[in-house]
Amino acid sequence: MVQEAFRFAFQHIKPTDGVIVGMYPRFFDEIRANAQYVRELGRAT
């Protein structure tokens, strides 16, 4: 679900837009996972 949200954001983002992500890494390392999603899905095409 989170990965799909990142995919949607990066498919619809404009070059001057930014993305803000809230995280609560208490039970899961969301910081690491979100960084990986950005590396995978945020590449310029």
C-alpha distance matrix in Angstrom:
0.0 3.8 5.4 5.2 6.4 8.9 9.9 10.6 12.5 14.5 15.3 16.8 18.3 22.1 24.2 25.2 21.9 20.1 16.7 16.6 13.9 14.5 14.3 15.5 16.2 18.2 16.6 14.5 15.5 12.9 15.6 16.0 12.3 12.0 15.4 14.5 11.7 14.5 17.0 15.3 14.0 16.5 19.5 22.0 22.7
3.8 0.0 3.8 5.4 5.0 6.4 8.6 9.9 10.6 12.5 14.2 15.6 16.4 20.1 21.8 22.6 19.2 17.1 13.5 13.2 10.4 11.3 11.1 12.9 13.6 16.1 15.2 12.7 13.0 9.9 12.2 12.9 9.4 8.5 12.0 11.7 8.9 11.3 14.2 13.2 11.9 13.9 17.2 19.9 21.1
5.4 3.8 0.0 3.8 5.4 5.1 6.1 8.6 9.9 10.6 12.1 14.3 15.2 18.9 20.3 21.7 18.8 16.9 13.7 14.4 12.0 13.8 13.6 15.7 15.8 18.6 17.4 14.4 14.1 11.3 13.0 12.7 9.0 8.2 11.0 9.7 6.5 9.3 11.6 9.9 8.7 11.4 14.3 17.1 18.0
5.2 5.4 3.8 0.0 3.8 5.4 4.9 6.1 8.5 9.9 10.3 12.3 14.0 17.8 19.9 21.4 18.4 17.2 14.2 15.3 13.5 15.4 16.0 18.2 18.8 21.5 20.3 17.6 17.6 14.7 16.4 16.4 12.8 11.6 14.2 13.1 9.5 11.6 14.1 12.0 9.8 12.4 15.2 17.3 17.7
6.4 5.0 5.4 3.8 0.0 3.8 5.4 5.1 6.1 8.6 9.9 10.8 12.0 15.8 18.0 18.9 15.6 14.2 11.1 11.9 10.4 12.4 13.7 16.3 17.5 20.4 19.9 17.4 17.3 13.8 15.2 16.1 12.9 10.8 13.6 13.5 9.9 11.1 14.3 13.1 10.5 11.9 15.3 17.2 18.1
8.9 6.4 5.1 5.4 3.8 0.0 3.8 5.4 5.1 6.1 8.5 10.0 10.3 14.0 15.5 16.7 13.7 12.1 9.1 10.6 9.4 12.2 13.3 16.4 17.2 20.4 20.2 17.3 16.3 12.9 13.4 13.9 11.1 8.5 10.6 10.5 6.8 7.4 10.6 9.8 7.1 8.3 11.8 13.9 15.3
9.9 8.6 6.1 4.9 5.4 3.8 0.0 3.8 5.5 5.3 6.0 8.7 10.0 13.6 15.3 17.3 14.7 14.0 11.7 13.9 13.1 16.0 17.1 20.0 20.6 23.7 23.1 20.0 19.1 16.0 16.6 16.5 13.4 11.4 13.0 12.0 8.2 8.9 11.2 9.2 6.0 8.1 10.8 12.5 13.0
10.6 9.9 8.6 6.1 5.1 5.4 3.8 0.0 3.8 5.6 5.1 6.3 8.5 12.2 14.8 16.4 13.6 13.4 11.4 13.6 13.4 16.2 18.0 20.9 22.1 25.2 24.8 22.1 21.5 18.1 18.8 19.3 16.3 13.9 15.8 15.4 11.6 11.8 14.5 12.9 9.4 10.5 13.2 14.2 14.4
12.5 10.6 9.9 8.5 6.1 5.1 5.5 3.8 0.0 3.8 5.5 5.4 5.9 9.6 12.0 13.1 10.0 9.6 7.7 10.3 10.8 14.1 16.3 19.6 21.0 24.3 24.5 21.8 20.8 17.2 17.3 18.2 15.8 12.7 14.3 14.7 11.2 10.3 13.4 12.8 9.3 9.0 12.2 12.9 14.1
14.5 12.5 10.6 9.9 8.6 6.1 5.3 5.6 3.8 0.0 3.8 5.4 5.1 8.5 10.0 12.0 9.8 9.7 8.7 11.9 12.7 16.2 18.0 21.5 22.4 25.9 25.9 22.9 21.4 18.1 17.7 18.0 15.8 12.8 13.4 13.5 10.2 8.6 11.1 10.3 6.7 5.9 8.6 9.2 10.4
15.3 14.2 12.1 10.3 9.9 8.5 6.0 5.1 5.5 3.8 0.0 3.8 5.9 8.9 11.1 13.7 11.9 12.7 12.0 15.3 16.0 19.3 21.2 24.5 25.5 28.8 28.6 25.6 24.4 21.1 21.1 21.2 18.6 16.1 16.8 16.3 12.9 11.9 13.8 12.3 8.5 8.6 10.3 10.1 9.9
16.8 15.6 14.3 12.3 10.8 10.0 8.7 6.3 5.4 5.4 3.8 0.0 3.8 6.7 9.9 11.7 9.7 11.3 11.1 14.3 15.7 19.0 21.5 24.9 26.4 29.7 29.8 27.1 26.0 22.5 22.4 23.0 20.7 17.7 18.6 18.8 15.4 14.0 16.4 15.5 11.7 11.0 12.9 12.1 12.3
18.3 16.4 15.2 14.0 12.0 10.3 10.0 8.5 5.9 5.1 5.9 3.8 0.0 3.8 6.6 8.2 6.1 7.9 8.5 12.1 14.2 17.7 20.4 24.0 25.4 28.9 29.5 26.8 25.2 21.7 21.0 21.8 20.1 16.7 17.1 17.9 14.9 12.7 15.1 15.0 11.5 9.6 11.6 10.6 11.8
22.1 20.1 18.9 17.8 15.8 14.0 13.6 12.2 9.6 8.5 8.9 6.7 3.8 0.0 3.8 5.5 5.2 8.4 10.5 14.1 16.8 20.3 23.1 26.8 28.3 31.9 32.7 29.9 28.2 24.7 23.6 24.5 23.1 19.6 19.6 20.5 17.9 15.2 17.2 17.5 14.2 11.7 12.8 10.9 12.2
24.2 21.8 20.3 19.9 18.0 15.5 15.3 14.8 12.0 10.0 11.1 9.9 6.6 3.8 0.0 3.8 5.7 8.4 11.2 14.8 17.6 21.3 23.8 27.6 28.7 32.4 33.4 30.5 28.3 25.1 23.4 24.1 23.2 19.8 19.0 20.2 18.1 14.9 16.3 17.2 14.4 11.3 11.7 9.4 11.4
25.2 22.6 21.7 21.4 18.9 16.7 17.3 16.4 13.1 12.0 13.7 11.7 8.2 5.5 3.8 0.0 3.8 6.8 10.3 13.4 16.8 20.2 23.0 26.8 28.3 31.9 33.2 30.7 28.5 25.2 23.4 24.6 24.0 20.4 19.7 21.5 19.5 16.2 18.0 19.4 16.8 13.5 14.5 12.7 15.0
21.9 19.2 18.8 18.4 15.6 13.7 14.7 13.6 10.0 9.8 11.9 9.7 6.1 5.2 5.7 3.8 0.0 3.8 6.9 10.1 13.3 16.7 19.7 23.5 25.2 28.7 30.0 27.6 25.7 22.2 20.7 22.2 21.4 17.7 17.6 19.5 17.2 14.2 16.7 18.0 15.1 12.2 14.1 13.1 15.5
20.1 17.1 16.9 17.2 14.2 12.1 14.0 13.4 9.6 9.7 12.7 11.3 7.9 8.4 8.4 6.8 3.8 0.0 3.8 6.7 10.0 13.4 16.3 20.0 21.6 25.2 26.7 24.3 22.2 18.8 17.2 19.0 18.4 14.6 14.6 16.9 14.9 12.0 14.8 16.5 14.0 11.1 13.7 13.7 16.6
16.7 13.5 13.7 14.2 11.1 9.1 11.7 11.4 7.7 8.7 12.0 11.1 8.5 10.5 11.2 10.3 6.9 3.8 0.0 3.8 6.5 10.1 12.9 16.6 18.3 21.8 23.1 20.8 19.0 15.4 14.2 16.2 15.3 11.5 12.1 14.5 12.3 9.9 13.3 14.8 12.5 10.3 13.6 14.5 17.2
16.6 13.2 14.4 15.3 11.9 10.6 13.9 13.6 10.3 11.9 15.3 14.3 12.1 14.1 14.8 13.4 10.1 6.7 3.8 0.0 3.8 6.8 9.9 13.6 15.6 19.0 20.7 18.8 17.2 13.7 12.6 15.2 14.7 11.0 12.2 15.1 13.3 11.5 15.0 16.8 14.9 13.2 16.6 17.9 20.8
13.9 10.4 12.0 13.5 10.4 9.4 13.1 13.4 10.8 12.7 16.0 15.7 14.2 16.8 17.6 16.8 13.3 10.0 6.5 3.8 0.0 3.8 6.4 10.2 12.1 15.5 17.0 15.1 13.8 10.1 9.7 12.5 11.7 8.3 10.4 13.2 11.5 10.7 14.3 15.8 14.4 13.5 17.1 19.1 21.8
14.5 11.3 13.8 15.4 12.4 12.2 16.0 16.2 14.1 16.2 19.3 19.0 17.7 20.3 21.3 20.2 16.7 13.4 10.1 6.8 3.8 0.0 3.8 7.0 9.8 12.7 14.6 13.4 12.7 9.4 9.6 13.0 12.5 9.9 12.3 15.1 13.9 13.8 17.2 18.6 17.5 17.0 20.7 22.8 25.4
14.3 11.1 13.6 16.0 13.7 13.3 17.1 18.0 16.3 18.0 21.2 21.5 20.4 23.1 23.8 23.0 19.7 16.3 12.9 9.9 6.4 3.8 0.0 3.8 6.0 9.1 11.0 9.9 9.2 6.3 7.0 10.5 10.3 8.8 11.3 13.9 13.4 14.0 17.0 18.4 18.0 18.0 21.5 24.1 26.7
15.5 12.9 15.7 18.2 16.3 16.4 20.0 20.9 19.6 21.5 24.5 24.9 24.0 26.8 27.6 26.8 23.5 20.0 16.6 13.6 10.2 7.0 3.8 0.0 3.8 5.7 8.1 8.2 8.5 7.0 8.6 11.8 11.8 11.3 13.9 16.2 16.1 17.1 19.8 21.1 21.0 21.3 24.8 27.6 30.1
16.2 13.6 15.8 18.8 17.5 17.2 20.6 22.1 21.0 22.4 25.5 26.4 25.4 28.3 28.7 28.3 25.2 21.6 18.3 15.6 12.1 9.8 6.0 3.8 0.0 3.8 5.8 5.2 5.2 5.2 6.8 9.4 10.0 10.6 12.7 14.6 15.3 16.7 18.8 20.1 20.8 21.3 24.4 27.5 30.1
18.2 16.1 18.6 21.5 20.4 20.4 23.7 25.2 24.3 25.9 28.8 29.7 28.9 31.9 32.4 31.9 28.7 25.2 21.8 19.0 15.5 12.7 9.1 5.7 3.8 0.0 3.8 5.9 7.4 8.5 10.5 12.5 13.1 14.2 16.4 17.9 18.7 20.4 22.4 23.5 24.2 25.0 28.1 31.3 33.7
16.6 15.2 17.4 20.3 19.9 20.2 23.1 24.8 24.5 25.9 28.6 29.8 29.5 32.7 33.4 33.2 30.0 26.7 23.1 20.7 17.0 14.6 11.0 8.1 5.8 3.8 0.0 3.8 7.0 8.6 11.4 12.5 12.4 14.3 16.7 17.5 18.2 20.5 22.2 22.8 23.7 25.0 28.0 31.4 33.5
14.5 12.7 14.4 17.6 17.4 17.3 20.0 22.1 21.8 22.9 25.6 27.1 26.8 29.9 30.5 30.7 27.6 24.3 20.8 18.8 15.1 13.4 9.9 8.2 5.2 5.9 3.8 0.0 3.8 5.6 8.6 9.1 8.7 11.0 13.3 13.7 14.6 17.0 18.6 19.1 20.2 21.6 24.5 27.9 30.0
15.5 13.0 14.1 17.6 17.3 16.3 19.1 21.5 20.8 21.4 24.4 26.0 25.2 28.2 28.3 28.5 25.7 22.2 19.0 17.2 13.8 12.7 9.2 8.5 5.2 7.4 7.0 3.8 0.0 3.8 5.5 5.6 6.4 8.7 10.2 11.1 12.6 14.6 15.8 16.9 18.3 19.3 22.0 25.5 27.8
12.9 9.9 11.3 14.7 13.8 12.9 16.0 18.1 17.2 18.1 21.1 22.5 21.7 24.7 25.1 25.2 22.2 18.8 15.4 13.7 10.1 9.4 6.3 7.0 5.2 8.5 8.6 5.6 3.8 0.0 3.8 5.5 4.9 5.8 8.3 9.7 10.2 12.0 14.0 15.0 15.8 16.6 19.6 22.9 25.3
15.6 12.2 13.0 16.4 15.2 13.4 16.6 18.8 17.3 17.7 21.1 22.4 21.0 23.6 23.4 23.4 20.7 17.2 14.2 12.6 9.7 9.6 7.0 8.6 6.8 10.5 11.4 8.6 5.5 3.8 0.0 3.8 5.5 5.3 6.1 8.6 10.0 10.7 12.3 14.3 15.3 15.4 18.2 21.4 24.1
16.0 12.9 12.7 16.4 16.1 13.9 16.5 19.3 18.2 18.0 21.2 23.0 21.8 24.5 24.1 24.6 22.2 19.0 16.2 15.2 12.5 13.0 10.5 11.8 9.4 12.5 12.5 9.1 5.6 5.5 3.8 0.0 3.8 5.6 5.2 6.3 8.8 10.0 10.6 12.4 14.2 14.8 17.0 20.5 23.1
12.3 9.4 9.0 12.8 12.9 11.1 13.4 16.3 15.8 15.8 18.6 20.7 20.1 23.1 23.2 24.0 21.4 18.4 15.3 14.7 11.7 12.5 10.3 11.8 10.0 13.1 12.4 8.7 6.4 4.9 5.5 3.8 0.0 3.8 5.4 5.1 6.3 8.7 9.9 10.6 12.0 13.3 15.9 19.4 21.5
12.0 8.5 8.2 11.6 10.8 8.5 11.4 13.9 12.7 12.8 16.1 17.7 16.7 19.6 19.8 20.4 17.7 14.6 11.5 11.0 8.3 9.9 8.8 11.3 10.6 14.2 14.3 11.0 8.7 5.8 5.3 5.6 3.8 0.0 3.8 5.3 5.0 6.2 8.6 9.8 10.3 10.9 13.9 17.1 19.5
15.4 12.0 11.0 14.2 13.6 10.6 13.0 15.8 14.3 13.4 16.8 18.6 17.1 19.6 19.0 19.7 17.6 14.6 12.1 12.2 10.4 12.3 11.3 13.9 12.7 16.4 16.7 13.3 10.2 8.3 6.1 5.2 5.4 3.8 0.0 3.8 5.5 5.2 6.3 8.7 10.0 9.8 12.2 15.6 18.3
14.5 11.7 9.7 13.1 13.5 10.5 12.0 15.4 14.7 13.5 16.3 18.8 17.9 20.5 20.2 21.5 19.5 16.9 14.5 15.1 13.2 15.1 13.9 16.2 14.6 17.9 17.5 13.7 11.1 9.7 8.6 6.3 5.1 5.3 3.8 0.0 3.8 5.4 5.0 6.1 8.4 9.6 11.4 15.1 17.2
11.7 8.9 6.5 9.5 9.9 6.8 8.2 11.6 11.2 10.2 12.9 15.4 14.9 17.9 18.1 19.5 17.2 14.9 12.3 13.3 11.5 13.9 13.4 16.1 15.3 18.7 18.2 14.6 12.6 10.2 10.0 8.8 6.3 5.0 5.5 3.8 0.0 3.8 5.5 5.1 5.7 7.5 10.1 13.5 15.4
14.5 11.3 9.3 11.6 11.1 7.4 8.9 11.8 10.3 8.6 11.9 14.0 12.7 15.2 14.9 16.2 14.2 12.0 9.9 11.5 10.7 13.8 14.0 17.1 16.7 20.4 20.5 17.0 14.6 12.0 10.7 10.0 8.7 6.2 5.2 5.4 3.8 0.0 3.8 5.5 5.3 4.8 7.7 10.9 13.5
17.0 14.2 11.6 14.1 14.3 10.6 11.2 14.5 13.4 11.1 13.8 16.4 15.1 17.2 16.3 18.0 16.7 14.8 13.3 15.0 14.3 17.2 17.0 19.8 18.8 22.4 22.2 18.6 15.8 14.0 12.3 10.6 9.9 8.6 6.3 5.0 5.5 3.8 0.0 3.8 5.9 5.7 6.6 10.3 12.7
15.3 13.2 9.9 12.0 13.1 9.8 9.2 12.9 12.8 10.3 12.3 15.5 15.0 17.5 17.2 19.4 18.0 16.5 14.8 16.8 15.8 18.6 18.4 21.1 20.1 23.5 22.8 19.1 16.9 15.0 14.3 12.4 10.6 9.8 8.7 6.1 5.1 5.5 3.8 0.0 3.8 6.0 6.6 10.3 11.6
14.0 11.9 8.7 9.8 10.5 7.1 6.0 9.4 9.3 6.7 8.5 11.7 11.5 14.2 14.4 16.8 15.1 14.0 12.5 14.9 14.4 17.5 18.0 21.0 20.8 24.2 23.7 20.2 18.3 15.8 15.3 14.2 12.0 10.3 10.0 8.4 5.7 5.3 5.9 3.8 0.0 3.8 5.7 8.7 9.9
16.5 13.9 11.4 12.4 11.9 8.3 8.1 10.5 9.0 5.9 8.6 11.0 9.6 11.7 11.3 13.5 12.2 11.1 10.3 13.2 13.5 17.0 18.0 21.3 21.3 25.0 25.0 21.6 19.3 16.6 15.4 14.8 13.3 10.9 9.8 9.6 7.5 4.8 5.7 6.0 3.8 0.0 3.8 6.4 8.8
19.5 17.2 14.3 15.2 15.3 11.8 10.8 13.2 12.2 8.6 10.3 12.9 11.6 12.8 11.7 14.5 14.1 13.7 13.6 16.6 17.1 20.7 21.5 24.8 24.4 28.1 28.0 24.5 22.0 19.6 18.2 17.0 15.9 13.9 12.2 11.4 10.1 7.7 6.6 6.6 5.7 3.8 0.0 3.8 6.2
22.0 19.9 17.1 17.3 17.2 13.9 12.5 14.2 12.9 9.2 10.1 12.1 10.6 10.9 9.4 12.7 13.1 13.7 14.5 17.9 19.1 22.8 24.1 27.6 27.5 31.3 31.4 27.9 25.5 22.9 21.4 20.5 19.4 17.1 15.6 15.1 13.5 10.9 10.3 10.3 8.7 6.4 3.8 0.0 3.8
22.7 21.1 18.0 17.7 18.1 15.3 13.0 14.4 14.1 10.4 9.9 12.3 11.8 12.2 11.4 15.0 15.5 16.6 17.2 20.8 21.8 25.4 26.7 30.1 30.1 33.7 33.5 30.0 27.8 25.3 24.1 23.1 21.5 19.5 18.3 17.2 15.4 13.5 12.7 11.6 9.9 8.8 6.2 3.8 0.0
